[in-house]
Amino acid sequence: MNLPRPNPLLPHLPRVRLTLEGEPLEADIALAAGVFSRLRGLILTARPAMGSGLLIVPCNSIHMIGMRYPLEALSLSKDGRVLKISRLLPPWLGLSGCLGARAVLEWLPGSAAHFGVRVGHRLHWARTPAPELR
């Protein structure tokens, strides 16, 4: 019996495929590249599943005002190097910034450890093609 798949995080946003040091990650990552999607981020969303997250580009800092759950944030350079991992940002009070960052990946605390991501690793992202309408 096939179990129903959970609703994807922010289904209206495009998706990116992640690779870590050249190896693909099994992750569902939404891309926030527009002004409004970057501004909203994950505010007022349900807690994502492990492996789901939001890549915000361009971005070098995030806040947790309006968040319902804690997050982990990876600050990434222009070439995808992990510059900083903020492992536990509490709702409403958390703040993370990194000089030189070009993007921030927000996901559940423990995700970096789950995927084996460490500072200095290279995380590459590529936009996935839009699904065909039937």
N, C-alpha and C positions, 0 to 999 in steps of 0.2 A: 504494500500500500504506500503510495506517495503522499508524503505530508505536504500541506500547503507551504509555499515559501513566504517568509515574512515580507511585508511591504518594504520596498527599498526606501532608504533615507532620501528625502527630497527628490521624488521621482521626476519632477519637472526640470531638474538640472541635468546638463550633460555629464557623462561619466569619463573617468580616466582609468587607464590600465597602469598599474605600478610594477616596476621591476626594482629589485634590491640587488645591487652588485651584479646585474645582468640576469638574475633569476626572477621569474614572475611571482607576484604575491597574489594569493587568492583573497582579494579584497574588493568590496563594493565602495568605490570612492566617487562622490559627487564633486563637480568642479564649480566653484564660485569665482567667476572671472568678471562679472558685470558689477556695476556700482551697487545695485540694490541687493543682489545675492551676497556680495561681500559684506555689506552692511548688516544684513539679517543674520548671516551665518547659521548656526544651529539653534538660535533663540526660538523658544516655544515648540521645539520638536520633541518627539518621544525619544527616550533613550535608545540609541542605535544598538544593533547587534555587534558582537565582536567581529572585527574585520570590515565594518562600515565606518565611513568617515567623510570629511569634507576637506578638500584642498582649496585654499584661498590664495589666489594669485591676482595681482601682486599684493603682498602683505608682509610686514615685518613685526607686527605686534597684534595681540588679541586681548580682549577683556571677557569676563564671565558674567557681566551684568545681564540679568534676565534669564540666565541658564537654570535648568531644573536639575542637572546632574553634573558630576565632575567630568573633566576631560584631561587628556594627555595631548600635548602639542609638540610637534616637531617643526623647528625652524630650519628652512632649507635655503641654501645659496642658489644663485642663478644656474649653476651647473648641477644642482641636486644634492650637494653635500649636506649631510645632517650636521648643522652647526650647534644645535642645542635641543635637548629633550626636556620639556617641562612635564614631569611625570604625574603630578596630581594637582590640577587647578580646581579649587573648590567653586561651587556655584556661587554667584553674586560677588565673591571676593577676589577671585583669581585674576591675575594679570601676567602676561608673558610678552617679552619683547627681545629682539636680537638684532644688533647692528649688523648690516651686511646680508640679512635674510631677504629673500625675494618671494618666498611662499611659506605658508604655514599649513601643516596637515593636522587637523583636529580629529581625534578618535578616542575611544574609551581608554581609561587608564589600564596599563598592562599590555596594550597592543604592541608597543615597540618590543617588549620582551617576548611576547607571543611570536612575532615575526622575526626576531633576532636582529632588530635594528639598533645600531649604536652610533654615537657621535663619530663622525668621520666617514661613515658609510655613504655610498652614493645611491640615492633613490631617484629613479627616472620615472617621469610620467608622460603618457601620450594619450591624447583624446581618442576615445573609442568612436567608431562610426555610429551614426544614429540608426536605430532599428528601422527596418522597412515597415511601412504601414500596409496592412492587408485589408 
